[in-house]
Amino acid sequence: MSAVDLMRHAQAERFYDYFELQIGFAELMARRAGLTLSEALARYTNLRQRFGLSEEHPAWLGYLDQAAAEGSTASRARLAQAVYRAFPEPALPAGQTGFGCFACEPLPAEGVVRLHFHNRDPQGPLARERMAARRAEMREMFAFLQRTAPEVRVVRGASWLHNLEAYRRLYPPAYAASRRLPDEPMRLSGSSTWGQFLDREGRVKPHLKAQFLSGLDALDLERPWRSFPIRALAVEAPIETFFDFLGLGPAPSA
């Protein structure tokens, strides 16, 4: 077994509680909202993203079918572990280009680029001593956008991480200071909300899990994202703010 496979298997073991927490939530949403389990798993978990699969991938569709046939949350979580182990480290979603822990998703027709953040640094992606590495990754990413996406004028993001000073300090102050509750509804099929439950090693944080579970009796079916302990925040700034911050000069003409 390769080193990558060994890491993937070890991560699958650590992710059991994470998978179980999400599956339990999907089961609850299915019961209360009158959805099939497959619909709830697709809408309210980030399992597909964690597996690194497209919506049409046979392994994802197979997981949904098999999960529906299983009789317990635990068995569905073990099945999720098996699917996770079966695939190498997932590629970024379509439309995203990665630069270390960062990824950008240009939407030229809208004049916008969306930023994403992934834990790809075993030394701690938000550690103060890793700030120089993050800054270099960000500079490379925005130099790439200067060259390839001159139509982009606005940078946007949305994540629970904007609640953390250690994350905000990565960005230009004006971008970090723009944080607000996002326009609703919020997707729960990615990591912008579910990511809050994981520590840097991929284990569920017990206190956040307990807080989340204790509030589910009052779950708002129309706004389930409001039940999470840490709300995702939206941020936005002109792209020139980043070019100035990173010493890249003025934005090119579109």
ABEGO torsion letter per residue (X at the ends): XBAAAAAAAAAAAAAAAAAAAAAAAAAAAAAAAGBBAAAAAAAABAAAAAAGBBAABAAAAAAAAAAAABABAAAAAAAAAAAAAABBBBBBBBGBBBBEABBBBBBAAAGBBBBBBBBABAAEAABAAAAAAAAAAAAAAAAAAAAABAABABBBBBBAAAABAAAAAABBAAAAAABBBBBOBBBAABAAAAAAABBAAGBBBAAAAAAAAAAAAABBAABAAAABABBBBBBBBBAAAAAAAAGAEBBBBX
